[in-house]
Amino acid sequence: MFSHVVIFWTNPEIPDAAAQLLAGCEKYLRPIPGVLHYHAGRMAGSHRPVVDQSYQVALNLVFPDRKAQDDYQVHPQHLEFVEKVFKRVCSRVVVYDFE
């Protein structure tokens, strides 16, 4: 298994940036072949101080192996998502990949 976790900070000057980002994830990323598990959502608030609550949206994808994730990265729909959605509504991103 290979997990790809993406944490997004949206542009505060775009009031519905989180909604646009989530809609873009659904449209462009969910249908890409090779994804075993797809979950995108808004940050969940917590009373625990150890939980980072500074971001707006997270994406969690699970692939069968690193090759499937590498193929996902260059898939035309992923590249289109980056250009049409991510670059327009996000101000920062952090990615965590692990096997």
MOPAC internal coordinates of N, CA, C and O (Angstrom, degrees):
PM7 1SCF
backbone

  N    0.0000 0     0.00 0     0.00 0    0    0    0
  C    1.4465 1     0.00 0     0.00 0    1    0    0
  C    1.5298 1   109.28 1     0.00 0    2    1    0
  O    1.2310 1   121.47 1   -30.69 1    3    2    1
  N    1.3180 1   114.78 1   149.31 1    3    2    1
  C    1.4571 1   121.35 1   177.22 1    5    3    2
  C    1.5221 1   107.36 1  -136.82 1    6    5    3
  O    1.2310 1   120.26 1   -58.85 1    7    6    5
  N    1.3280 1   117.11 1   121.15 1    7    6    5
  C    1.4632 1   122.13 1  -179.76 1    9    7    6
  C    1.5169 1   110.67 1  -103.02 1   10    9    7
  O    1.2310 1   121.70 1   -40.41 1   11   10    9
  N    1.3346 1   114.36 1   139.59 1   11   10    9
  C    1.4639 1   123.38 1  -179.55 1   13   11   10
  C    1.5290 1   106.28 1  -128.19 1   14   13   11
  O    1.2310 1   120.74 1   -72.42 1   15   14   13
  N    1.3203 1   116.19 1   107.58 1   15   14   13
  C    1.4602 1   122.36 1  -178.00 1   17   15   14
  C    1.5244 1   108.12 1  -112.09 1   18   17   15
  O    1.2310 1   120.91 1   -53.93 1   19   18   17
  N    1.3292 1   115.86 1   126.07 1   19   18   17
  C    1.4595 1   121.29 1  -177.46 1   21   19   18
  C    1.5262 1   108.39 1  -121.45 1   22   21   19
  O    1.2310 1   120.75 1   -53.47 1   23   22   21
  N    1.3240 1   116.17 1   126.53 1   23   22   21
  C    1.4569 1   122.64 1   178.71 1   25   23   22
  C    1.5240 1   107.75 1  -109.23 1   26   25   23
  O    1.2310 1   120.78 1   -55.40 1   27   26   25
  N    1.3371 1   116.11 1   124.60 1   27   26   25
  C    1.4629 1   122.11 1  -175.48 1   29   27   26
  C    1.5257 1   111.77 1  -113.10 1   30   29   27
  O    1.2310 1   120.99 1   -44.94 1   31   30   29
  N    1.3133 1   115.71 1   135.06 1   31   30   29
  C    1.4533 1   122.84 1   167.94 1   33   31   30
  C    1.5234 1   105.64 1  -108.04 1   34   33   31
  O    1.2310 1   120.67 1   -58.04 1   35   34   33
  N    1.3285 1   116.33 1   121.96 1   35   34   33
  C    1.4572 1   119.72 1  -177.01 1   37   35   34
  C    1.5220 1   111.02 1   -89.06 1   38   37   35
  O    1.2310 1   121.34 1   -19.12 1   39   38   37
  N    1.3218 1   115.05 1   160.88 1   39   38   37
  C    1.4573 1   122.27 1   179.50 1   41   39   38
  C    1.5306 1   109.11 1   -70.95 1   42   41   39
  O    1.2310 1   119.63 1   -62.57 1   43   42   41
  N    1.3459 1   118.30 1   117.43 1   43   42   41
  C    1.4660 1   120.34 1  -178.09 1   45   43   42
  C    1.5276 1   113.47 1   -65.91 1   46   45   43
  O    1.2310 1   119.93 1   165.47 1   47   46   45
  N    1.3111 1   117.75 1   -14.53 1   47   46   45
  C    1.4705 1   120.82 1   178.33 1   49   47   46
  C    1.5298 1   112.14 1   -80.09 1   50   49   47
  O    1.2310 1   120.37 1   172.04 1   51   50   49
  N    1.3302 1   116.90 1    -7.96 1   51   50   49
  C    1.4670 1   121.67 1   177.79 1   53   51   50
  C    1.5270 1   106.83 1  -111.34 1   54   53   51
  O    1.2310 1   120.01 1   -78.52 1   55   54   53
  N    1.3457 1   117.59 1   101.48 1   55   54   53
  C    1.4703 1   121.35 1  -172.68 1   57   55   54
  C    1.5317 1   115.02 1   -55.36 1   58   57   55
  O    1.2310 1   119.60 1   142.59 1   59   58   57
  N    1.3183 1   118.37 1   -37.41 1   59   58   57
  C    1.4638 1   120.49 1  -178.34 1   61   59   58
  C    1.5332 1   112.27 1  -105.82 1   62   61   59
  O    1.2310 1   120.59 1  -150.61 1   63   62   61
  N    1.3136 1   116.48 1    29.39 1   63   62   61
  C    1.4686 1   121.01 1  -176.52 1   65   63   62
  C    1.5277 1   112.06 1   -59.41 1   66   65   63
  O    1.2310 1   119.47 1   138.57 1   67   66   65
  N    1.3238 1   118.61 1   -41.43 1   67   66   65
  C    1.4693 1   120.81 1  -179.17 1   69   67   66
  C    1.5258 1   110.40 1   -63.33 1   70   69   67
  O    1.2310 1   120.35 1   137.41 1   71   70   69
  N    1.3201 1   116.93 1   -42.59 1   71   70   69
  C    1.4651 1   120.66 1   178.70 1   73   71   70
  C    1.5248 1   110.74 1   -64.66 1   74   73   71
  O    1.2310 1   120.18 1   138.85 1   75   74   73
  N    1.3217 1   117.26 1   -41.15 1   75   74   73
  C    1.4634 1   120.75 1   178.04 1   77   75   74
  C    1.5314 1   110.89 1   -64.05 1   78   77   75
  O    1.2310 1   120.88 1   139.16 1   79   78   77
  N    1.3235 1   115.93 1   -40.84 1   79   78   77
  C    1.4609 1   120.77 1   179.77 1   81   79   78
  C    1.5264 1   110.85 1   -63.92 1   82   81   79
  O    1.2310 1   120.34 1   133.61 1   83   82   81
  N    1.3229 1   116.96 1   -46.39 1   83   82   81
  C    1.4609 1   120.60 1   179.57 1   85   83   82
  C    1.5247 1   111.34 1   -63.55 1   86   85   83
  O    1.2310 1   120.18 1   139.32 1   87   86   85
  N    1.3314 1   117.27 1   -40.68 1   87   86   85
  C    1.4660 1   120.66 1   177.37 1   89   87   86
  C    1.5261 1   110.26 1   -63.43 1   90   89   87
  O    1.2310 1   120.01 1   140.56 1   91   90   89
  N    1.3275 1   117.59 1   -39.44 1   91   90   89
  C    1.4547 1   121.62 1   177.57 1   93   91   90
  C    1.5158 1   112.40 1   -65.57 1   94   93   91
  O    1.2310 1   120.40 1   140.59 1   95   94   93
  N    1.3230 1   116.83 1   -39.41 1   95   94   93
  C    1.4699 1   120.50 1   176.43 1   97   95   94
  C    1.5268 1   110.10 1   -59.86 1   98   97   95
  O    1.2310 1   120.98 1   133.33 1   99   98   97
  N    1.3227 1   115.73 1   -46.67 1   99   98   97
  C    1.4684 1   120.62 1   179.55 1  101   99   98
  C    1.5303 1   111.14 1   -60.61 1  102  101   99
  O    1.2310 1   120.73 1   133.30 1  103  102  101
  N    1.3135 1   116.21 1   -46.70 1  103  102  101
  C    1.4646 1   121.40 1  -175.37 1  105  103  102
  C    1.5250 1   112.59 1   -68.95 1  106  105  103
  O    1.2310 1   120.42 1   132.69 1  107  106  105
  N    1.3289 1   116.79 1   -47.31 1  107  106  105
  C    1.4581 1   120.53 1  -171.33 1  109  107  106
  C    1.5272 1   114.63 1   -97.75 1  110  109  107
  O    1.2310 1   119.70 1   142.53 1  111  110  109
  N    1.3339 1   118.18 1   -37.47 1  111  110  109
  C    1.4609 1   120.25 1  -170.24 1  113  111  110
  C    1.5234 1   114.17 1   -94.56 1  114  113  111
  O    1.2310 1   119.99 1   138.14 1  115  114  113
  N    1.3204 1   117.62 1   -41.86 1  115  114  113
  C    1.4720 1   120.37 1  -177.22 1  117  115  114
  C    1.5326 1   112.51 1   -54.00 1  118  117  115
  O    1.2310 1   118.93 1   137.92 1  119  118  117
  N    1.3518 1   119.65 1   -42.08 1  119  118  117
  C    1.4693 1   119.41 1  -176.10 1  121  119  118
  C    1.5286 1   115.89 1   -76.63 1  122  121  119
  O    1.2310 1   119.55 1   173.86 1  123  122  121
  N    1.3239 1   118.47 1    -6.14 1  123  122  121
  C    1.4765 1   119.69 1  -176.18 1  125  123  122
  C    1.5291 1   109.62 1   -65.49 1  126  125  123
  O    1.2310 1   120.16 1   -49.98 1  127  126  125
  N    1.3340 1   117.31 1   130.02 1  127  126  125
  C    1.4688 1   120.65 1  -179.72 1  129  127  126
  C    1.5275 1   112.20 1   -62.86 1  130  129  127
  O    1.2310 1   121.21 1   -28.67 1  131  130  129
  N    1.3228 1   115.29 1   151.33 1  131  130  129
  C    1.4577 1   121.49 1   176.04 1  133  131  130
  C    1.5130 1   114.59 1    98.34 1  134  133  131
  O    1.2310 1   119.65 1   169.30 1  135  134  133
  N    1.3214 1   118.27 1   -10.70 1  135  134  133
  C    1.4652 1   121.47 1   179.57 1  137  135  134
  C    1.5283 1   108.72 1   -82.72 1  138  137  135
  O    1.2310 1   120.36 1   -60.37 1  139  138  137
  N    1.3322 1   116.92 1   119.63 1  139  138  137
  C    1.4619 1   121.37 1   177.51 1  141  139  138
  C    1.5309 1   111.33 1   -83.46 1  142  141  139
  O    1.2310 1   121.00 1   144.73 1  143  142  141
  N    1.3256 1   115.69 1   -35.27 1  143  142  141
  C    1.4663 1   121.14 1  -178.74 1  145  143  142
  C    1.5201 1   108.30 1  -140.05 1  146  145  143
  O    1.2310 1   121.04 1   -47.75 1  147  146  145
  N    1.3253 1   115.61 1   132.25 1  147  146  145
  C    1.4643 1   122.44 1   178.99 1  149  147  146
  C    1.5228 1   107.52 1  -127.38 1  150  149  147
  O    1.2310 1   120.66 1   -50.51 1  151  150  149
  N    1.3203 1   116.34 1   129.49 1  151  150  149
  C    1.4588 1   120.73 1   173.66 1  153  151  150
  C    1.5250 1   107.80 1  -149.90 1  154  153  151
  O    1.2310 1   121.16 1   -59.38 1  155  154  153
  N    1.3345 1   115.38 1   120.62 1  155  154  153
  C    1.4607 1   121.43 1   175.52 1  157  155  154
  C    1.5187 1   106.81 1  -127.12 1  158  157  155
  O    1.2310 1   120.68 1   -40.01 1  159  158  157
  N    1.3345 1   116.31 1   139.99 1  159  158  157
  C    1.4524 1   118.92 1   179.91 1  161  159  158
  C    1.5138 1   112.37 1  -168.24 1  162  161  159
  O    1.2310 1   122.03 1    -6.82 1  163  162  161
  N    1.3177 1   113.73 1   173.18 1  163  162  161
  C    1.4610 1   121.10 1   178.75 1  165  163  162
  C    1.5264 1   110.19 1   -79.98 1  166  165  163
  O    1.2310 1   121.08 1   -24.13 1  167  166  165
  N    1.3191 1   115.53 1   155.87 1  167  166  165
  C    1.4550 1   121.88 1   177.82 1  169  167  166
  C    1.5284 1   109.03 1   -56.25 1  170  169  167
  O    1.2310 1   120.57 1   -45.22 1  171  170  169
  N    1.3044 1   116.51 1   134.78 1  171  170  169
  C    1.4632 1   122.26 1   177.54 1  173  171  170
  C    1.5200 1   108.37 1   -95.53 1  174  173  171
  O    1.2310 1   120.38 1   -59.62 1  175  174  173
  N    1.3262 1   116.88 1   120.38 1  175  174  173
  C    1.4617 1   120.81 1   178.88 1  177  175  174
  C    1.5220 1   111.40 1   -63.22 1  178  177  175
  O    1.2310 1   121.13 1   -26.51 1  179  178  177
  N    1.3061 1   115.44 1   153.49 1  179  178  177
  C    1.4626 1   120.61 1  -178.29 1  181  179  178
  C    1.5227 1   109.93 1  -149.10 1  182  181  179
  O    1.2310 1   121.08 1   -31.46 1  183  182  181
  N    1.3131 1   115.55 1   148.54 1  183  182  181
  C    1.4662 1   121.09 1   174.43 1  185  183  182
  C    1.5281 1   111.48 1   -83.80 1  186  185  183
  O    1.2310 1   120.35 1   170.95 1  187  186  185
  N    1.3312 1   116.95 1    -9.05 1  187  186  185
  C    1.4660 1   121.71 1  -177.74 1  189  187  186
  C    1.5177 1   110.33 1   -83.06 1  190  189  187
  O    1.2310 1   119.15 1   -56.26 1  191  190  189
  N    1.3223 1   119.22 1   123.74 1  191  190  189
  C    1.4655 1   121.67 1  -177.60 1  193  191  190
  C    1.5247 1   114.12 1   -65.79 1  194  193  191
  O    1.2310 1   119.31 1   161.50 1  195  194  193
  N    1.3102 1   118.93 1   -18.50 1  195  194  193
  C    1.4613 1   122.03 1  -179.33 1  197  195  194
  C    1.5374 1   111.82 1   -76.71 1  198  197  195
  O    1.2310 1   119.69 1   166.58 1  199  198  197
  N    1.3371 1   118.20 1   -13.42 1  199  198  197
  C    1.4598 1   122.53 1  -177.70 1  201  199  198
  C    1.5265 1   109.68 1   -87.59 1  202  201  199
  O    1.2310 1   120.77 1   -58.86 1  203  202  201
  N    1.3317 1   116.12 1   121.14 1  203  202  201
  C    1.4650 1   121.26 1   177.79 1  205  203  202
  C    1.5261 1   108.82 1   -68.47 1  206  205  203
  O    1.2310 1   120.66 1   -55.26 1  207  206  205
  N    1.3198 1   116.35 1   124.74 1  207  206  205
  C    1.4563 1   121.52 1  -179.69 1  209  207  206
  C    1.5251 1   111.55 1  -123.47 1  210  209  207
  O    1.2310 1   120.92 1  -153.47 1  211  210  209
  N    1.3265 1   115.85 1    26.53 1  211  210  209
  C    1.4605 1   120.09 1  -176.30 1  213  211  210
  C    1.5297 1   113.23 1   -92.76 1  214  213  211
  O    1.2310 1   119.79 1   166.55 1  215  214  213
  N    1.3206 1   118.00 1   -13.45 1  215  214  213
  C    1.4640 1   122.00 1  -177.19 1  217  215  214
  C    1.5284 1   110.24 1   -96.69 1  218  217  215
  O    1.2310 1   120.46 1    -7.06 1  219  218  217
  N    1.3292 1   116.73 1   172.94 1  219  218  217
  C    1.4545 1   120.45 1  -179.52 1  221  219  218
  C    1.5344 1   113.90 1  -111.90 1  222  221  219
  O    1.2310 1   119.88 1   143.82 1  223  222  221
  N    1.3472 1   117.84 1   -36.18 1  223  222  221
  C    1.4665 1   121.83 1  -174.64 1  225  223  222
  C    1.5280 1   109.12 1  -138.80 1  226  225  223
  O    1.2310 1   121.08 1   -35.36 1  227  226  225
  N    1.3322 1   115.54 1   144.64 1  227  226  225
  C    1.4673 1   120.85 1   174.17 1  229  227  226
  C    1.5258 1   109.27 1  -129.88 1  230  229  227
  O    1.2310 1   121.60 1   -28.43 1  231  230  229
  N    1.3178 1   114.54 1   151.57 1  231  230  229
  C    1.4564 1   122.43 1   177.49 1  233  231  230
  C    1.5144 1   107.74 1  -128.81 1  234  233  231
  O    1.2310 1   120.64 1   -49.09 1  235  234  233
  N    1.3192 1   116.39 1   130.91 1  235  234  233
  C    1.4564 1   121.62 1   179.65 1  237  235  234
  C    1.5233 1   108.27 1  -125.95 1  238  237  235
  O    1.2310 1   120.49 1   -66.19 1  239  238  237
  N    1.3230 1   116.68 1   113.81 1  239  238  237
  C    1.4532 1   121.93 1   178.79 1  241  239  238
  C    1.5160 1   109.31 1  -119.11 1  242  241  239
  O    1.2310 1   120.74 1   -38.99 1  243  242  241
  N    1.3263 1   116.18 1   141.01 1  243  242  241
  C    1.4629 1   121.65 1   175.68 1  245  243  242
  C    1.5226 1   107.68 1  -122.17 1  246  245  243
  O    1.2310 1   121.43 1   -48.13 1  247  246  245
  N    1.3251 1   114.87 1   131.87 1  247  246  245
  C    1.4555 1   123.11 1  -179.90 1  249  247  246
  C    1.5266 1   108.84 1  -117.75 1  250  249  247
  O    1.2310 1   119.90 1   -19.81 1  251  250  249
  N    1.3264 1   117.80 1   160.19 1  251  250  249
  C    1.4659 1   118.70 1   178.62 1  253  251  250
  C    1.5244 1   113.08 1   -67.95 1  254  253  251
  O    1.2310 1   120.77 1   152.36 1  255  254  253
  N    1.3544 1   116.14 1   -27.64 1  255  254  253
  C    1.4638 1   120.01 1  -178.92 1  257  255  254
  C    1.5310 1   109.42 1  -163.58 1  258  257  255
  O    1.2310 1   120.97 1    -5.74 1  259  258  257
  N    1.3242 1   115.75 1   174.26 1  259  258  257
  C    1.4673 1   121.57 1  -178.57 1  261  259  258
  C    1.5318 1   111.57 1   -61.78 1  262  261  259
  O    1.2310 1   119.77 1   142.85 1  263  262  261
  N    1.3149 1   118.05 1   -37.15 1  263  262  261
  C    1.4739 1   120.76 1  -179.34 1  265  263  262
  C    1.5283 1   110.61 1   -60.11 1  266  265  263
  O    1.2310 1   119.82 1   138.15 1  267  266  265
  N    1.3124 1   117.96 1   -41.85 1  267  266  265
  C    1.4621 1   120.76 1   179.38 1  269  267  266
  C    1.5283 1   110.43 1   -63.03 1  270  269  267
  O    1.2310 1   120.15 1   141.11 1  271  270  269
  N    1.3329 1   117.33 1   -38.89 1  271  270  269
  C    1.4557 1   121.21 1   177.16 1  273  271  270
  C    1.5200 1   110.98 1   -67.90 1  274  273  271
  O    1.2310 1   120.24 1   140.09 1  275  274  273
  N    1.3249 1   117.14 1   -39.91 1  275  274  273
  C    1.4713 1   120.86 1   176.68 1  277  275  274
  C    1.5299 1   110.62 1   -61.89 1  278  277  275
  O    1.2310 1   120.45 1   138.90 1  279  278  277
  N    1.3281 1   116.75 1   -41.10 1  279  278  277
  C    1.4639 1   121.12 1   177.86 1  281  279  278
  C    1.5335 1   110.41 1   -64.50 1  282  281  279
  O    1.2310 1   120.42 1   140.01 1  283  282  281
  N    1.3059 1   116.80 1   -39.99 1  283  282  281
  C    1.4748 1   122.31 1   177.56 1  285  283  282
  C    1.5305 1   110.53 1   -58.99 1  286  285  283
  O    1.2310 1   120.28 1   137.56 1  287  286  285
  N    1.3167 1   117.07 1   -42.44 1  287  286  285
  C    1.4689 1   121.44 1  -176.52 1  289  287  286
  C    1.5252 1   112.70 1   -60.17 1  290  289  287
  O    1.2310 1   119.53 1   148.24 1  291  290  289
  N    1.3151 1   118.51 1   -31.76 1  291  290  289
  C    1.4675 1   121.50 1  -177.97 1  293  291  290
  C    1.5283 1   112.65 1  -104.38 1  294  293  291
  O    1.2310 1   120.48 1  -175.39 1  295  294  293
  N    1.3230 1   116.68 1     4.61 1  295  294  293
  C    1.4679 1   120.32 1   178.93 1  297  295  294
  C    1.5331 1   108.90 1   -64.43 1  298  297  295
  O    1.2310 1   119.69 1   -41.21 1  299  298  297
  N    1.3307 1   118.20 1   138.79 1  299  298  297
  C    1.4683 1   120.65 1  -178.42 1  301  299  298
  C    1.5293 1   114.48 1   -54.98 1  302  301  299
  O    1.2310 1   119.75 1   144.94 1  303  302  301
  N    1.3231 1   118.09 1   -35.06 1  303  302  301
  C    1.4659 1   119.92 1   179.44 1  305  303  302
  C    1.5328 1   111.34 1   -68.91 1  306  305  303
  O    1.2310 1   120.13 1   144.17 1  307  306  305
  N    1.3350 1   117.36 1   -35.83 1  307  306  305
  C    1.4588 1   120.10 1   177.00 1  309  307  306
  C    1.5221 1   109.82 1   -66.23 1  310  309  307
  O    1.2310 1   120.88 1   135.60 1  311  310  309
  N    1.3223 1   115.91 1   -44.40 1  311  310  309
  C    1.4632 1   120.31 1   179.37 1  313  311  310
  C    1.5294 1   110.63 1   -63.33 1  314  313  311
  O    1.2310 1   120.07 1   142.63 1  315  314  313
  N    1.3258 1   117.46 1   -37.37 1  315  314  313
  C    1.4589 1   121.49 1   177.80 1  317  315  314
  C    1.5291 1   110.86 1   -67.28 1  318  317  315
  O    1.2310 1   120.16 1   140.12 1  319  318  317
  N    1.3336 1   117.30 1   -39.88 1  319  318  317
  C    1.4643 1   121.65 1   175.80 1  321  319  318
  C    1.5256 1   110.78 1   -58.74 1  322  321  319
  O    1.2310 1   120.46 1   134.02 1  323  322  321
  N    1.3246 1   116.72 1   -45.98 1  323  322  321
  C    1.4662 1   120.99 1  -179.83 1  325  323  322
  C    1.5260 1   110.55 1   -58.95 1  326  325  323
  O    1.2310 1   120.50 1   133.39 1  327  326  325
  N    1.3096 1   116.65 1   -46.61 1  327  326  325
  C    1.4712 1   120.95 1  -176.89 1  329  327  326
  C    1.5251 1   113.31 1   -72.78 1  330  329  327
  O    1.2310 1   120.46 1   134.96 1  331  330  329
  N    1.3310 1   116.73 1   -45.04 1  331  330  329
  C    1.4690 1   120.23 1  -171.90 1  333  331  330
  C    1.5202 1   114.84 1   -88.20 1  334  333  331
  O    1.2310 1   120.19 1   154.79 1  335  334  333
  N    1.3250 1   117.25 1   -25.21 1  335  334  333
  C    1.4630 1   119.86 1  -175.58 1  337  335  334
  C    1.5223 1   111.36 1  -118.12 1  338  337  335
  O    1.2310 1   120.58 1   116.81 1  339  338  337
  N    1.3273 1   116.49 1   -63.19 1  339  338  337
  C    1.4625 1   120.89 1  -174.10 1  341  339  338
  C    1.5214 1   113.22 1   -53.38 1  342  341  339
  O    1.2310 1   120.33 1   126.40 1  343  342  341
  N    1.3208 1   116.97 1   -53.60 1  343  342  341
  C    1.4701 1   119.98 1  -176.18 1  345  343  342
  C    1.5264 1   112.55 1   -64.01 1  346  345  343
  O    1.2310 1   120.50 1   155.49 1  347  346  345
  N    1.3223 1   116.65 1   -24.51 1  347  346  345
  C    1.4614 1   121.08 1  -177.26 1  349  347  346
  C    1.5284 1   112.60 1   -84.25 1  350  349  347
  O    1.2310 1   119.78 1   144.32 1  351  350  349
  N    1.3448 1   118.02 1   -35.68 1  351  350  349
  C    1.4706 1   119.26 1  -171.64 1  353  351  350
  C    1.5257 1   115.17 1  -113.77 1  354  353  351
  O    1.2310 1   119.65 1   173.63 1  355  354  353
  N    1.3191 1   118.26 1    -6.37 1  355  354  353
  C    1.4645 1   119.90 1  -176.19 1  357  355  354
  C    1.5266 1   112.18 1  -109.22 1  358  357  355
  O    1.2310 1   121.62 1   -32.73 1  359  358  357
  N    1.3313 1   114.51 1   147.27 1  359  358  357
  C    1.4565 1   120.40 1   177.57 1  361  359  358
  C    1.5271 1   112.10 1  -109.38 1  362  361  359
  O    1.2310 1   120.62 1   162.15 1  363  362  361
  N    1.3504 1   116.42 1   -17.85 1  363  362  361
  C    1.4656 1   120.90 1  -177.85 1  365  363  362
  C    1.5166 1   109.36 1  -160.56 1  366  365  363
  O    1.2310 1   120.64 1   -27.81 1  367  366  365
  N    1.3151 1   116.38 1   152.19 1  367  366  365
  C    1.4585 1   121.67 1   175.83 1  369  367  366
  C    1.5312 1   109.18 1  -147.09 1  370  369  367
  O    1.2310 1   121.02 1   -33.96 1  371  370  369
  N    1.3137 1   115.66 1   146.04 1  371  370  369
  C    1.4630 1   122.13 1   172.16 1  373  371  370
  C    1.5182 1   106.36 1  -131.73 1  374  373  371
  O    1.2310 1   120.78 1   -43.32 1  375  374  373
  N    1.3309 1   116.11 1   136.68 1  375  374  373
  C    1.4576 1   121.80 1  -178.23 1  377  375  374
  C    1.5213 1   109.37 1  -118.55 1  378  377  375
  O    1.2310 1   121.28 1   -43.55 1  379  378  377
  N    1.3292 1   115.15 1   136.45 1  379  378  377
  C    1.4631 1   121.76 1   174.45 1  381  379  378
  C    1.5266 1   106.98 1  -122.34 1  382  381  379
  O    1.2310 1   120.18 1   -63.54 1  383  382  381
  N    1.3194 1   117.26 1   116.46 1  383  382  381
  C    1.4517 1   123.35 1   175.55 1  385  383  382
  C    1.5226 1   108.14 1  -112.02 1  386  385  383
  O    1.2310 1   121.01 1   -42.94 1  387  386  385
  N    1.3249 1   115.67 1   137.06 1  387  386  385
  C    1.4721 1   117.96 1   176.15 1  389  387  386
  C    1.5211 1   110.67 1  -152.93 1  390  389  387
  O    1.2310 1   122.34 1   -26.04 1  391  390  389
  N    1.3420 1   113.12 1   153.96 1  391  390  389
  C    1.4667 1   120.35 1  -179.91 1  393  391  390
  C    1.5141 1   109.53 1  -103.93 1  394  393  391
  O    1.2310 1   120.10 1   180.00 1  395  394  393

